[in-house]
């Protein structure tokens, strides 16, 4: 049986979990980017740029939420924090699927030039 008093020591707080998630996503972006360049696959490159934009938007949302004062109106719990993280993660992914903020498109244009120069050599 789990001891509810001592079980809190094993749970990462929300900030640690977010930074760990961002590190993993950044590593995945680098891997995907390297594969796209090696295979000269423009679809993979576009997807990697879109994913990077989603991570960037998610970080931006996170910073914006941290400026808002917490109130007891809606309660304050780990479950609510987790739900908000998941909600804003999905918001950022949906934003990046469309035109987003333009970061993914700019990155794609810049990086696709590198693929075309590799093909010419």
Backbone as JSON, one array per atom type, in Angstrom:
{
  "sequence": "XXXXXXXXXXXXXXXXXXXXXXXXXXXXXXXXXXXXXXXXXXXXXXXXXXXXXXXXXXXXXXXXXXXXXXXXXXXXXXXXXXXXXXXXXXXXXXXXXXXXXXXXXXXXXXXXXXXXXXXXX",
  "N": [[0.84, -1.18, 0.0], [0.47, 2.26, -0.7], [1.96, 4.83, 1.05], [0.37, 7.75, 1.87], [1.55, 9.99, 2.97], [4.34, 9.86, 2.67], [4.55, 9.47, -0.03], [4.64, 11.75, -1.59], [7.26, 12.51, -1.82], [8.32, 11.13, -3.92], [7.26, 12.13, -6.22], [7.74, 14.18, -9.01], [7.91, 17.71, -9.05], [5.84, 20.1, -10.79], [7.34, 21.96, -12.32], [9.87, 20.72, -12.61], [9.11, 18.49, -14.08], [8.2, 19.71, -16.43], [10.57, 20.89, -17.43], [12.09, 18.61, -17.91], [10.52, 17.37, -19.86], [10.73, 19.27, -21.92], [13.46, 19.04, -22.49], [13.56, 16.46, -23.53], [11.9, 16.75, -25.79], [13.41, 18.61, -27.24], [15.69, 17.1, -27.79], [14.53, 15.15, -29.41], [13.81, 16.73, -31.56], [16.3, 17.45, -32.58], [17.28, 14.93, -33.39], [15.36, 14.21, -35.34], [15.73, 16.28, -37.14], [18.4, 15.83, -37.98], [18.05, 13.32, -39.24], [16.33, 14.05, -41.31], [17.94, 15.76, -42.84], [20.06, 14.04, -43.53], [18.67, 12.09, -45.02], [17.6, 13.68, -46.9], [14.95, 14.47, -46.85], [12.24, 16.35, -47.29], [9.68, 16.45, -46.21], [9.96, 15.33, -43.65], [11.64, 17.23, -42.58], [9.99, 19.5, -42.62], [8.05, 18.65, -40.8], [9.61, 18.39, -38.49], [10.3, 21.06, -38.07], [7.77, 22.11, -37.62], [7.11, 20.76, -35.26], [9.06, 21.82, -33.58], [8.21, 24.47, -33.49], [5.8, 24.09, -32.13], [6.74, 23.28, -29.62], [8.06, 25.62, -28.89], [5.89, 27.44, -28.78], [4.45, 26.25, -26.72], [6.23, 26.63, -24.59], [6.13, 29.37, -24.49], [3.43, 29.79, -23.77], [3.56, 28.62, -21.24], [5.27, 30.38, -19.86], [3.7, 32.68, -19.97], [1.48, 31.87, -18.46], [2.69, 31.64, -15.99], [2.85, 34.21, -15.08], [0.4, 34.91, -14.17], [-1.56, 35.44, -11.33], [-2.31, 32.98, -8.9], [-5.49, 31.9, -7.78], [-7.95, 30.97, -5.32], [-10.35, 30.42, -6.4], [-10.93, 28.49, -8.42], [-9.77, 26.38, -7.22], [-6.72, 24.7, -6.32], [-4.63, 22.41, -7.39], [-2.56, 19.49, -7.92], [-3.63, 17.91, -9.92], [-5.15, 19.73, -11.41], [-3.12, 21.41, -12.34], [-1.73, 19.58, -13.94], [-3.71, 18.97, -15.84], [-3.98, 21.52, -17.05], [-1.43, 21.79, -18.17], [-1.48, 19.72, -20.07], [-3.62, 20.61, -21.63], [-2.68, 23.09, -22.68], [-0.49, 22.12, -24.03], [-1.71, 20.69, -26.08], [-3.05, 22.84, -27.29], [-0.84, 24.26, -28.27], [0.22, 22.44, -30.13], [-1.9, 22.27, -31.96], [-1.96, 24.92, -32.86], [0.5, 25.05, -34.16], [0.05, 23.3, -36.27], [-1.5, 24.69, -38.08], [-1.1, 27.9, -39.58], [0.3, 28.92, -37.44], [2.74, 30.77, -35.6], [4.55, 31.41, -37.41], [7.19, 30.73, -37.09], [7.99, 28.05, -37.59], [7.73, 27.9, -40.38], [9.65, 29.78, -41.23], [11.98, 28.6, -40.23], [11.92, 26.24, -41.73], [12.25, 27.2, -44.36], [14.83, 28.24, -44.18], [16.37, 25.98, -43.41], [15.8, 24.17, -45.44], [17.21, 25.17, -47.54], [19.75, 24.33, -46.92], [19.51, 21.59, -47.36], [19.12, 21.53, -50.12], [21.57, 22.55, -51.0], [23.26, 20.56, -50.2], [22.45, 18.52, -51.87], [23.31, 19.49, -54.34], [26.06, 19.37, -54.24]],
  "CA": [[0.0, 0.0, 0.0], [1.24, 3.51, -0.78], [1.79, 5.75, 2.18], [0.08, 9.05, 1.28], [2.4, 11.03, 3.54], [5.69, 9.81, 2.11], [4.54, 9.3, -1.49], [4.9, 13.03, -2.22], [8.69, 12.64, -2.06], [8.67, 10.46, -5.16], [6.62, 12.79, -7.35], [8.42, 15.39, -9.47], [7.0, 18.85, -9.11], [5.45, 20.44, -12.15], [8.43, 22.65, -13.03], [10.88, 19.73, -12.98], [8.54, 17.66, -15.13], [8.17, 20.5, -17.66], [11.91, 21.04, -17.98], [12.48, 17.3, -18.41], [9.78, 17.18, -21.1], [11.31, 20.15, -22.93], [14.75, 18.47, -22.88], [13.28, 15.3, -24.37], [11.4, 17.24, -27.07], [14.52, 19.23, -27.95], [16.51, 16.0, -28.3], [13.81, 14.53, -30.51], [13.9, 17.65, -32.69], [17.64, 17.32, -33.15], [17.35, 13.64, -34.09], [14.52, 14.28, -36.54], [16.39, 17.21, -38.06], [19.56, 15.14, -38.57], [17.56, 12.31, -40.17], [15.77, 14.72, -42.49], [19.05, 16.27, -43.65], [20.77, 12.89, -44.08], [17.83, 11.42, -46.01], [17.14, 14.73, -47.82], [13.49, 14.34, -46.82], [11.67, 17.66, -46.97], [8.5, 16.26, -45.35], [10.44, 15.16, -42.28], [12.17, 18.53, -42.17], [8.84, 20.37, -42.33], [7.44, 18.14, -39.57], [10.51, 18.75, -37.38], [10.15, 22.51, -37.85], [6.44, 22.3, -37.02], [7.2, 20.3, -33.87], [9.85, 22.8, -32.84], [7.34, 25.62, -33.26], [4.85, 23.69, -31.1], [7.47, 23.34, -28.34], [8.28, 27.04, -28.6], [4.61, 28.03, -28.38], [4.14, 25.7, -25.41], [7.07, 27.33, -23.61], [5.6, 30.73, -24.4], [2.23, 29.68, -22.95], [3.98, 28.33, -19.87], [5.77, 31.62, -19.27], [2.57, 33.59, -19.81], [0.67, 31.4, -17.33], [3.4, 31.85, -14.72], [2.68, 35.6, -14.65], [-0.95, 35.09, -13.64], [-1.66, 35.07, -9.93], [-3.2, 31.87, -8.59], [-6.54, 32.2, -6.83], [-8.63, 29.78, -4.8], [-11.66, 30.34, -7.03], [-11.07, 27.2, -9.09], [-9.0, 25.38, -6.51], [-5.32, 24.63, -6.72], [-4.2, 21.04, -7.13], [-1.65, 18.89, -8.89], [-4.44, 17.44, -11.04], [-5.5, 20.88, -12.24], [-1.89, 21.82, -13.02], [-1.46, 18.59, -14.98], [-4.7, 19.19, -16.89], [-3.62, 22.74, -17.77], [-0.24, 21.5, -18.99], [-1.91, 18.92, -21.22], [-4.47, 21.46, -22.46], [-1.86, 24.04, -23.41], [0.33, 21.35, -24.95], [-2.55, 20.45, -27.26], [-3.24, 24.12, -27.95], [0.37, 24.61, -29.02], [0.31, 21.53, -31.28], [-2.91, 22.68, -32.94], [-1.52, 26.18, -33.45], [1.62, 24.79, -35.07], [-0.47, 22.61, -37.46], [-1.95, 25.73, -39.01], [-0.02, 28.86, -39.86], [1.08, 29.15, -36.23], [3.3, 32.12, -35.48], [5.46, 31.6, -38.54], [8.55, 30.28, -36.78], [8.26, 26.8, -38.29], [7.91, 28.19, -41.81], [10.93, 30.46, -41.4], [13.02, 27.58, -40.03], [11.9, 25.32, -42.87], [12.85, 27.88, -45.51], [16.27, 28.35, -43.95], [17.0, 24.66, -43.37], [15.64, 23.49, -46.73], [18.31, 25.63, -48.38], [20.88, 23.45, -46.61], [19.29, 20.31, -48.03], [19.33, 21.7, -51.57], [22.99, 22.73, -51.27], [23.89, 19.25, -50.03], [22.13, 17.74, -53.07], [24.06, 20.01, -55.48], [27.51, 19.07, -54.11]],
  "C": [[0.88, 1.24, 0.0], [0.92, 4.38, 0.43], [1.56, 7.15, 1.62], [0.97, 10.17, 1.81], [3.76, 11.03, 2.88], [5.7, 9.72, 0.58], [4.82, 10.61, -2.22], [6.37, 13.23, -2.53], [9.1, 12.05, -3.4], [8.12, 11.16, -6.4], [7.41, 14.04, -7.72], [7.44, 16.54, -9.42], [6.81, 19.25, -10.56], [6.57, 21.09, -12.94], [9.51, 21.67, -13.47], [10.38, 18.86, -14.12], [8.53, 18.4, -16.46], [9.56, 20.6, -18.27], [12.41, 19.72, -18.55], [11.8, 17.02, -19.75], [10.36, 18.03, -22.23], [12.66, 19.62, -23.41], [14.54, 17.3, -23.83], [12.81, 15.75, -25.74], [12.5, 17.88, -27.89], [15.42, 18.16, -28.55], [15.86, 15.31, -29.48], [13.87, 15.42, -31.75], [15.25, 17.51, -33.38], [17.78, 16.03, -33.95], [16.58, 13.68, -35.41], [15.16, 15.18, -37.59], [17.58, 16.54, -38.74], [19.11, 14.09, -39.59], [17.05, 12.94, -41.46], [16.88, 15.22, -43.41], [19.8, 15.11, -44.31], [19.98, 12.23, -45.21], [17.32, 12.39, -47.08], [15.62, 14.67, -47.97], [12.87, 15.65, -46.36], [10.43, 17.54, -46.1], [8.91, 16.11, -43.89], [10.98, 16.48, -41.73], [11.03, 19.47, -41.8], [8.18, 19.95, -41.02], [8.3, 18.49, -38.35], [10.39, 20.23, -37.06], [8.81, 22.81, -37.2], [6.46, 21.87, -35.56], [7.99, 21.27, -33.01], [9.0, 24.04, -32.52], [6.32, 25.31, -32.16], [5.51, 23.74, -29.72], [7.69, 24.79, -27.93], [7.0, 27.71, -28.11], [4.22, 27.54, -26.99], [4.96, 26.39, -24.32], [6.57, 28.76, -23.42], [4.33, 30.75, -23.55], [2.58, 29.47, -21.48], [4.47, 29.59, -19.16], [4.64, 32.62, -19.06], [1.71, 33.18, -18.62], [1.36, 31.67, -16.0], [3.27, 33.29, -14.23], [1.32, 35.87, -14.03], [-0.98, 34.62, -12.19], [-2.66, 33.93, -9.76], [-4.24, 32.33, -7.58], [-7.17, 30.89, -6.37], [-10.0, 29.58, -5.43], [-11.89, 28.97, -7.66], [-10.37, 26.08, -8.34], [-7.57, 25.35, -7.04], [-4.82, 23.23, -6.37], [-3.24, 20.59, -8.21], [-2.41, 18.43, -10.13], [-4.79, 18.59, -11.98], [-4.27, 21.37, -13.0], [-1.56, 20.87, -14.17], [-2.42, 18.77, -16.15], [-4.35, 20.41, -17.71], [-2.41, 22.53, -18.66], [-0.64, 20.73, -20.24], [-2.75, 19.76, -22.18], [-3.63, 22.41, -23.3], [-0.88, 23.35, -24.35], [-0.45, 21.07, -26.24], [-2.84, 21.74, -28.01], [-2.02, 24.45, -28.83], [0.54, 23.72, -30.25], [-0.68, 21.92, -32.37], [-2.52, 23.99, -33.62], [-0.43, 25.94, -34.49], [1.16, 24.05, -36.33], [-0.92, 23.59, -38.52], [-0.79, 26.66, -39.31], [0.83, 29.16, -38.64], [1.53, 30.58, -36.1], [4.34, 32.39, -36.55], [6.88, 31.11, -38.3], [8.92, 29.01, -37.53], [8.51, 27.02, -39.78], [9.27, 28.84, -42.08], [12.08, 29.46, -41.25], [13.09, 26.64, -41.22], [12.57, 25.94, -44.09], [14.36, 27.94, -45.38], [16.95, 26.98, -44.06], [16.86, 23.91, -44.7], [16.7, 23.97, -47.72], [19.54, 24.75, -48.16], [20.73, 22.1, -47.29], [19.56, 20.44, -49.52], [20.8, 21.92, -51.89], [23.74, 21.42, -51.1], [23.64, 18.4, -51.28], [23.0, 18.19, -54.25], [25.52, 19.61, -55.43], [27.85, 17.69, -54.51]]
}
